[in-house]
Amino acid sequence: MSNKIKTVKTEYYRVPLEGNLVDALHGKHDFFELVIAKIELEDGRNGTGYTYTGGFGGAAIAKIIENDLTSQLVGIEMTTPDKMNDYMNQHIHYVARGGIASFAISALDIAFWDIKLKTENLALKDLNGCGADRVRTYYGGIDLMYSEKELLKNIEKQLEAGHTAVKIKLGRENEEEDIQRVKAVRNLIGPEALFMVDANMVWSVPKAIRMAKRLEEYNIGWLEEPTNPDDYEGYAKIGQATTIPIAMGENLHTIYEHELAMKIGRISCPIPDCSNVCGITGFLKVAKLAEEYSVKVHSHGMQELHANVLGALQNRGYVEFHSFPIYKYTVNPLCVKNGYLETCKNPGMGVEFDYEKLKAYRVK
């Protein structure tokens, strides 16, 4: 058995999105980008990994893999995923620590984990022993510009599809509209159903504190990204001023940033994303850190993978069922049942793409 890396191949897709998907920071999402990395060893073993974006940067991510990382990987021995992760970070650290580099490394890291797990005939969810067969999920809508009627209709649709928990976007210009939308959703789903909100970083710290206090009466599960994620001290101030748990993580791309969020920002709901935190390796580091702070770890996006990652963890929280439907382009699309997602029992990272469905969106 040879561990020498024979080839690294990259595929880049731009996949259209349906509906009026708008948030307060990014505006309207018309498509998502998918970058797939395939690694083959000289003995024929292979693995697939991937990352995604909200419509910007995908081409640059693919080029970093093709131009800067492939040449550093082909011909060397694959060791463990964490060592390969360190190796990749070291080689492009000076020009690209975090940011786009973390997305590129994420795709390759997931591919290395895929090889490792297949070699060991092990499902990702069983990485730490016998993992969970299902994990709790919630529907995360990109719904800021829906009218109240459209918002409630969409949530009813998600409840009928099997969801029991939801998250909506906040950040409208008129904050009274935000409060009214929260009130309307709470009335729809009932007083005890899990209900989170996400401001996508657009509030100042004073406004976030004011809004959090107004939201407290609606039994909010967490307030996500109320302000700029680089303002760790601001997060601490917000958290100290409200009874609502504060969440963030999707815009943090290194373990160091996540540590600052917990240590200084005092967040109680870390939400990393395997697509941009240097893959499964980075996510597991955040999960370990969360355990040290006695908090659960949740996930953002790519639910088809994160269900399996969280299934392996004792301090698992919730998998976000994101509005970018990557799962629809896999061989075995996810199905929500009574608020849960089943984890994959097959060896490997647990996601197999359906390239027939994807081929029309490939960019060459």
Secondary structure as GFF3:
##gff-version 3
##sequence-region A 1 364
A	DSSP	beta_strand	5	23	.	.	.	ID=ss1
A	DSSP	beta_strand	27	41	.	.	.	ID=ss2
A	DSSP	beta_strand	46	53	.	.	.	ID=ss3
A	DSSP	alpha_helix	58	63	.	.	.	ID=ss4
A	DSSP	pi_helix	64	69	.	.	.	ID=ss5
A	DSSP	alpha_helix	70	73	.	.	.	ID=ss6
A	DSSP	alpha_helix	81	96	.	.	.	ID=ss7
A	DSSP	alpha_helix	99	119	.	.	.	ID=ss8
A	DSSP	three_ten_helix	124	126	.	.	.	ID=ss9
A	DSSP	beta_strand	134	140	.	.	.	ID=ss10
A	DSSP	alpha_helix	148	160	.	.	.	ID=ss11
A	DSSP	beta_strand	166	169	.	.	.	ID=ss12
A	DSSP	alpha_helix	175	189	.	.	.	ID=ss13
A	DSSP	beta_strand	195	198	.	.	.	ID=ss14
A	DSSP	alpha_helix	205	215	.	.	.	ID=ss15
A	DSSP	three_ten_helix	216	218	.	.	.	ID=ss16
A	DSSP	beta_strand	223	224	.	.	.	ID=ss17
A	DSSP	alpha_helix	232	241	.	.	.	ID=ss18
A	DSSP	beta_strand	246	248	.	.	.	ID=ss19
A	DSSP	alpha_helix	255	263	.	.	.	ID=ss20
A	DSSP	beta_strand	269	270	.	.	.	ID=ss21
A	DSSP	alpha_helix	279	292	.	.	.	ID=ss22
A	DSSP	beta_strand	297	299	.	.	.	ID=ss23
A	DSSP	alpha_helix	303	311	.	.	.	ID=ss24
A	DSSP	beta_strand	316	321	.	.	.	ID=ss25
A	DSSP	three_ten_helix	326	329	.	.	.	ID=ss26
A	DSSP	beta_strand	336	337	.	.	.	ID=ss27
A	DSSP	beta_strand	340	342	.	.	.	ID=ss28
A	DSSP	alpha_helix	355	358	.	.	.	ID=ss29
A	DSSP	three_ten_helix	359	361	.	.	.	ID=ss30
A	DSSP	beta_strand	362	363	.	.	.	ID=ss31
###
